[in-house]
Amino acid sequence: MDYVTLANGVKMPQLGYGVYQVTKEECKRCVLDALDVGYRAIDTAQSYFNEAEVGEAIAESGIDRKEIFLTTKVWIEHYGYEQAKESVLQSMEKLKTDYIDLVLLHQPFADYYGAYRALEDLYEEGKLRAIGVSNFYPDRLVDIASFARIKPMVNQIETHPLNQQIEAHEWLEKYGVIHEAWAPFGEGRGNMFSNHVLQEIGKKYDKTVAQVILRWQLQRGIVVIPKSTHKERMAQNLDLFDFTLTNEDMQAIAALDTKTSSFFSHQDPAMVEWFVKMVEERKGK
Ligand SMILES: NC(=O)c1ccc[n+]([C@@H]2O[C@H](COP(=O)([O-])OP(=O)(O)OC[C@H]3O[C@@H](n4cnc5c(N)ncnc54)[C@H](OP(=O)(O)O)[C@@H]3O)[C@@H](O)[C@H]2O)c1
């Protein structure tokens, strides 16, 4: 396994397992499978509603907690200082742990400064080993990195061959923030897994498109957290350390960039309204 070193010296595995859209019913089995094939980093979130199952799997695996790098994210409806602090303590309980390796603010909306101050305090109390953000595109990233007491150590953003985040990456480097890719395969959108350029590169090394994509991100210094519910794919996505893409391969992949999200833009006001509506609806429940 390769590691990146965060601004505070903490080492984070460059490859982990993500559990977005893994149902409560399947999550414990999936995380146990992932740990069994060798993953030692798990990425969950309050809004995935599977933290408890992740916690159960880790406890059941018998693997020393210190060997596992655990990430969760605070959801918008828990923003503001007090609520964010309380929600992280609740996440810890669900995850059956007395510390979390990395906690991120999931979205750059609502009172994220209040929420971030809660993360800073929990970090200083020793309950979190590292803190950061997610979906903070360069304008928001520069803002929080400049005005917060502790700079975010990680920013988790959509990154895959069709949306490579070249400019965002430069801003992250400037502020010493590690780039973590969400949806490293773009969830397969844009016919990602049958992309001809990626297939041809894979053939040279006897590797799949998925492996080529992940290897490309590792060589860019990016942390990846692919999701799969299939054990053989989990193992395949981990089998990346016996080949190296050439500069020519890297350039061929660079040419696939559309500089456009395969999902939605966080700068689109209609999408911000969508998030607001979701928070309102959940309050009503
Ligand atoms: N911060 C955020 O806002 C945010 C947003 C999205 C995701 N994330 C994080 O990033 C993680 C990964 O992103 P994601 O789950 O959205 O998408 P992804 O990892 O890009 O893609 C997952 C899809 O690829 C398929 N797949 C996985 N490995 C494969 C392989 N070797 N060959 C063929 N197909 C394969 C999976 O199918 P099967 O499961 O059927 O194998 C699934 O449909 C999430 O789980 C989550 O932890 C964060």
The ligand as an ORCA input file, in Angstrom:
! r2SCAN-3c Opt
* xyz 0 1
  N     -18.013     13.338     -0.884
  C     -18.975     13.105     -1.747
  O     -19.842     13.967     -2.016
  C     -19.032     11.763     -2.415
  C     -19.880     11.560     -3.508
  C     -19.879     10.306     -4.132
  C     -19.044      9.307     -3.644
  N     -18.233      9.523     -2.551
  C     -17.314      8.462     -2.010
  O     -16.554      7.924     -3.095
  C     -16.775      6.511     -3.149
  C     -16.682      6.016     -4.578
  O     -17.591      6.700     -5.412
  P     -18.927      6.057     -5.992
  O     -19.335      4.913     -5.151
  O     -19.910      7.165     -6.136
  O     -18.564      5.597     -7.451
  P     -17.340      4.825     -8.188
  O     -16.450      4.191     -7.158
  O     -16.768      5.738     -9.188
  O     -18.116      3.701     -8.995
  C     -18.799      2.658     -8.387
  C     -19.434      1.824     -9.508
  O     -18.410      1.158    -10.250
  C     -18.654     -0.238    -10.262
  N     -17.354     -0.917    -10.158
  C     -16.497     -0.894     -9.120
  N     -15.365     -1.565     -9.396
  C     -15.518     -2.052    -10.657
  C     -14.684     -2.834    -11.502
  N     -13.480     -3.237    -11.093
  N     -15.158     -3.150    -12.734
  C     -16.382     -2.728    -13.152
  N     -17.216     -1.988    -12.389
  C     -16.778     -1.644    -11.152
  C     -19.534     -0.502     -9.051
  O     -20.374     -1.604     -9.292
  P     -20.612     -2.797     -8.209
  O     -20.786     -2.179     -6.860
  O     -21.826     -3.471     -8.720
  O     -19.378     -3.642     -8.291
  C     -20.365      0.788     -8.996
  O     -21.447      0.729     -9.903
  C     -18.164      6.359     -2.524
  O     -18.458      5.037     -2.166
  C     -18.067      7.317     -1.378
  O     -17.342      6.737     -0.310
  C     -18.231     10.747     -1.946
*
